[in-house]
Amino acid sequence: MTAFVSHACLLALTIVPVLAQNRPRPALDYAFFKDRVQPILLDKRPGHARCVTCHQHGSPPLEPLAAGAAIWNEEQSRKNFAIWKMFAVPGQPEKSPLLLHPLAREAGGDRFHAGGKHWKSRSDPEWQTLAGWVRGQTMGANRAAAVRVLQTNAAGDNVHVIDPATNRVVGIIEDIEVPHGITIAPDGTRIYITDEALRTLDVVDAKTLKVFQRIPLSGRPNNVDVSRDGSKVYVGIRQAPGAVDVIDAKSFKNVKSVPVKGEIHNVYVTPDGKYAVAGSIAASAISVIDTSTDALAWTLTLDAGIRPMAFTRNKDGSTKEIIVQLSNFHGFVVVDFAARKEVRRITLPDVPGHEKETQGLQGSPSHGLAITPDGKMLWATSKYYDSVAAYSLPDYQLLKVIPVGLHPEWLTIPPDGRQLYVAIAGDDATAVVDIRKMELVKKIPVGAVPKRNASGTLLTASSN
Ligand code: HEC
């Protein structure tokens, strides 16, 4: 006993002075590792094999990715963190094997790494990100609210979360078989996703990306939107006779099924929040619901099934036009909202020399619309020609046609209006188009047959 005590004292005596002269050792942040470091371990650098390709077999090990998975799940990320933090010396990037092994020898890196030299200098942004983690950087407050692009996978069971600042996948919402529509709560705390397999509205926590509520619907759902004040969620019911279910966002109760004209494919809340506009393929009808009463205000029947819609605004913010895509029509129709009638019909251009795609069009050669936040440009997809077409607003002049990939579907533009995200159903990818340069900049691999997408600000995880 005595011997033990004196031994402990001796230890304390010898260790304390050493610690005192050392720099403080910052804690290594798990959230930063998960969201910032792991994407580097997954990324493909030209001319190099990816870190994950070798290291999922060991020395030091990364968790093996599940078949078809783009990123690790939570449990795997925790395991990766536990192992890889041992290759970081907290506070000292210049002593951390994680940073030195793949760094060029001339830049102060180790003599040899069997996986090659991935960074020529310490000023490489990836090296700097790793250095930040080693110095104890956390996701911080600015990271608490982040813009995200959400990509559903219509033939899959998950939704990919993309950071538009880096155009990388930073998360996956799991466990929703055949997710259909998706929308973000205005306060950024939740994501609403319609679940075709379970016929529920699934509510996902923006922080954990986990489903925490499944609300039963009156039938198989299609698309979804949320009221501008966040209090109600509108879900299009695709099963006969068709309805728009109204979900109370506080109680999570399905409070009303509004009878409408025909089975509902898409439903949108207008930019001013005053109406929920639902479209039926079977009845070729648009049903306009007054959101103050949740009763049908008016309907309009066109000559073909109603597909995606978008809305232009008057100067006072009220709805000016509904832009409507129709079944078997390679273009869109413009409906004057006040006059309640079709005023214009625009056919997308043929692309000479490009063979027309005819397989699996699902009755909809053009199925995706988006308007830039400044209201000056409209984008529409062409499945015939694997492209997106840009039009100026309000005059509907064709600006450009850009090839993006097989079966382009839905479109979304984040609030800064800089990039257009196109679900490329036939390529299992989300294409990114630079709106100012009008060119395709990247294709991000996502899940099986991506279709609906959405973007907006999420209150994402900080550390824990
Ligand atoms: C071609 C396969 C391959 C690739 C790609 C690869 N590594 Fe390695 N890595 C190895 C092997 C094999 C070892 C063990 C032999 C050695 O140390 O060179 C290793 C060792 C390491 C070590 C251990 C260092 C130590 O002190 O033991 C770290 C850390 C590491 N790699 C990080 C990375 C990172 C980060 C990347 C991507 C930027 C990467 N590796 C890419 C094969 C690879």
Residues whose N, C-alpha, C, O or C-beta is under 5 A from the ligand:
A	BS01	HEC	A49 R50 C51 C54 S59 P60 F87 P97 L98 H101 P102 F112 H113 A114 G115 H118
